[in-house]
Amino acid sequence: MDMARHLRHVNGEMNALIHRFAGEHGLHATDVQALGAILDAPAPLTPGRLGRRLGLTSGAVTSCLDRLEKAGHVRRVRESADRRVVHLYYEPAARLVAAEHFRFLARATQRALERAGQQDASAALRFLDILGQEFSAGERTAAP
């Protein structure tokens, strides 16, 4: 129960930060999640992969990308070899704006790591990695 309570608290604080950023930039919270997915992807995402990652329909992804592109946060680039393939890129200037807004998060994380110490921080990182893997495995049904 303690773990769930702490995770809910951290999630709530993250959501508040995301909603503030979204509101300041005329975006939806989902748009900010899309920016995070584009930023964290090991290779450029396509709209289809972004939709699967966020659980959105193709129409919702198109609307999200339209807003992000209009606001100057992302650009869509067609691949030269296959014009049907579109890759999404986070605009460098928009990254700076996001970095400034989320600087508090980076600083808070650094302070927490320093307070926890290397051994606890490493254990927490391993736990979060494993928890993320469990979430990604897709089992969303409740236990009987």
Beta strands, then each sheet from edge to edge (+ up, - down):
strand 1: 74-78
strand 2: 86-90
sheet 1: 1+ 2-
end
